[in-house]
Structures are given as C-alpha cells and as structure tokens.
Amino acid sequence: MKNFMIVRKGIGDIFLIKKYYSVLFLVLMLVVETGIAQAVEPDGFTVQVKVTGALEGQKVFLRKESALDVVVDSSVVADGSFGFSGKTDYPQLYIITFRRMNSEQRLYAIPVFIENSDIRVNAELDNRATQMELIYSSGYPYEKIVVSGSRFHAIYQKYTVGFEHLKAVNRAAFDAYLKYSNPGQGEQVGSISAGIELVNHIDKTKQQMLAYVRSFIKNNASSPVSLFVASKHIDSYSVQEIDEIIGWLSPLHKNSSYWNGLMKKVELVKSCAVGAKYIDFEFTDVNGQKVKISDYAGKGKYTLLEFWASWCGPCRFDIPHLKEVYQLYKASGFEVLSISMDEDKSAWLKAVKEEQMNWPQLSDLKGFEGSLSKLYNFTGIPACVLIAPDGTIVSRYMRGSWMDRKLIELFGNKFGAKY
C-alpha cells in the first residue's frame, strides 16, 4: 500500500488512489466542491478596427461614453485599419471618434461595448455624411458595424435595434406636433383639442420606449449593459419606478464604479422626480427682495416653476401662450413663478419688462453656474416643474399642449371656442 494514499471525500466515503495522482485528484475535488473554477479574465483589452471609408492618416481616438472629453487611447488609420489597447475596470460603452484631417472637429463615431478581451470591429463609414448623422445617439446606422469578441456588445446591439425603432416612431410623432405648433407664416395654430390629441400620441410612443427600457433592464439585470441603459434613462421615471428598476439590477454590479455613478444619479433624480417633494430655494425678485419657492408653493395652489432666460428663444416663444392660460386659470388655483437662468441682471430685467408677465419674476443671477439646475436636474431651458398644493411634484413637462391638457384635467376646460 506504499504507493497508495487514503482520501476522505465525506463522512463514510474513503478512497484509495495512487500517490502520483493524489495532487491532481485533490485539486479537482477542490474545484468541484467549492465551485471556485472561473475563467481567467484577460489583463486588458485590444480593439482591432477595419474601416471602409476612413481617410488614410486620420487620427482616431478611443473615449469612454461616460467621459467623452477624456482620451483613453489614440491611433492613426493605416491601410484602412487601426487599433487600441487598454484595461477597463468594468465592461462599458466606449466611443471611437475620428477627426477631420488638420482639424479638431469629430467626423464620425463608432460605439463599442468593451470588456477585457480581444475585440474586432468592421465598419462601413461614409466621409460625405455630416457629424450629426453619424453620432451614435442620433440614430447611427448600427447595421454597418460588426463587432466580435465582446459578448456585451451583442446584448447592447440587440437593445439598440429595438430602442432605435421606437425612438424613430416617437420622433415622427413629435415632428407632427411641431408642424401644429409652428404652422408657418400666415397660418393659424390648430384647435386646443387637436394639439392635445397630438401630444397624447407623443406620450403614447414615449411610454412604449420607457416600457421597452424597463423590460430590457428586468430581463438582463445581471448584464453591465442594463446598468448603462438604466443610467441613460433613469431620469424619465417616477420615484416609484426608479426604486423598482434599481431593485431589479443584480447585486453583482454593486462593486463597480459604474454602479456608484448610477447611485449618485439616482439620488439626484429621485430628489426632484414626479412624486418627490419640491426643493426650496432662495432668489431675488425684480425689486431686490429675497423670495423663496416656499413663499408660494405648497399653499393650496398648483404652482408652476418656469425656468427660462432672456437669451432663450424657445422660452420667450412660449410666453404668450403661458400668459393666456395664466389669465384663464389663475382664479382656479394656478400660480406661476418665472425663474430666470440669466447672469446679466440688466438683460433679465429688460426681458421681464418686454414680456409683461403678471406673476412673480425671480432669479439668483448665477445661471447654470449656480446649484439650481443641478438641484432640479435640468441642463437646458425651457424647463418646468409643476408642484401640487401639498408640495408634491406632479409634472416635469408643462409646455404647449401638455400644459393645456393638464390644466383641463385639473380645473376643467376654460378655452371656450378655441378648444
């Protein structure tokens, strides 16, 4: 028995094996019983790209989608090919951007969901296309990009195909509304009911998009792609829906920096999403007096926070309609606070005088450099937030026919023949 050894697998289970097999056997037993066998992740990634239509000698850059101003790696097109290398701490979307010869302008972009692996990309690009036609978020022709070696890119591609279709439907619905609200010189805007019908259709197509996103996240909760998708769309949901989405996402994500970024965004979004309480803020009115949102909101009326600026054309285009509905509904319990994002006091006061708005005019004169836009989670204007009498945010979109519809819902139809 000197060439054999005894191995105990479990209670009552004893095996005799030859000594020179003992080490291998014990290792295999450890793998089977502890489940620690895992594929060893490569130390980093390589991306080899073959592009039809790229200009010889073009400079090419690899950037994280979450930080487009930062160059991760760069290369130069040679014989229609180029490559990148690096290491990603978590699978995520990267963007390959090209630059015009002798120019800082980005010509076109290729999205690739990168993990630490050897990735191959074949793309067909058209140098005649404009930048806006080729930026991935504006409807990039994904069918002209073939990516291999990234399992997560395949999931991302599948998501994108479905989402882009729904986005195109939504865009067509919105274009129809733009024709209604901007009929052209000498043309009359249609009836109030026609506008409401159009925005109902827009909202229906948007809800289809959001339902698709929620379904994708729920069905792919353990995938890093769902983490990316959630970060892109989380601010379109109510507080309750946000909690539901975060609950679906796998705990496997919680050790990633990407998860931490999403949680910071969720904290911000939830603080001013539909269903949350409004955030108080102090301003100065046109007379130099200190005024807070709480001086008006949560006091028995529906209060609209209307964020605008003297330099914002679309904001000022909407003012005549806002003045009209204010006159119709103020007696019913509708209040408006115009909050300017101006930094130039004289420009703000001049615009207020020109527009003749008969409701409180407020500003902290810090524009987007202040904390207001961050607290209320908007990056452009016009923007608006409707606060219920109890201080709860009930809408973050009160423009044009959306405003008409909401006011009719709250107070009844006061548009008369215009309806």
VENGI-V447758 format. One record per pair of residues at least 24 apart in sequence whose ideal C-beta (glycine too) atoms are under 6 Angstrom apart, sorted by the first residue. I is the first residue (numbers start at 1). J is the second residue. If there is no record, write none. Layout:
I;J  I;J
This chain:
41;116  42;116  42;117  44;86  44;87  44;116  45;114  45;116  45;117  46;85  46;118  47;84  47;119  48;83  48;120  49;82  49;121  50;81  50;122  51;80  51;123  51;125  52;124  53;125  53;126  53;127  54;80  58;98  59;99  60;98  61;97  62;94  62;96  63;95  64;94  65;93  65;95  88;114  90;256  90;258  91;115  91;152  91;224  93;228  108;134  109;135  109;136  110;145  111;136  112;147  113;150  113;152  113;153  113;156  115;150  115;152  117;149  118;149  119;149  119;150  120;148  120;149  121;147  122;146  152;224  152;225  155;223  155;225  156;225  159;216  162;212  166;208  166;209  166;212  169;205  170;205  170;206  170;209  173;201  173;202  173;205  174;202  177;202  181;400  192;404  192;415  192;418  192;419  193;419  195;401  196;401  196;405  199;401  199;402  210;236  217;245  217;248  218;248  221;248  221;249  221;250  222;250  222;252  227;253  227;258  231;262  234;269  235;269  238;273  238;274  238;275  239;270  239;273  239;275  239;276  242;270  268;377  269;377  272;376  272;377  274;393  276;393  277;391  278;387  278;391  278;393  279;375  283;362  283;363  283;364  285;362  286;361  291;362  296;335  296;337  297;387  298;391  300;389  301;333  301;335  301;389  302;333  302;334  303;335  303;387  304;336  304;384  304;386  304;398  305;337  305;339  305;385  306;336  306;338  306;384  307;339  307;381  307;383  308;381  308;382  309;340  309;341  309;342  309;381  310;342  310;347  310;348  310;351  312;381  314;382  315;381  315;382  319;355  328;414  329;407  329;411  332;411  341;367  341;381  343;367
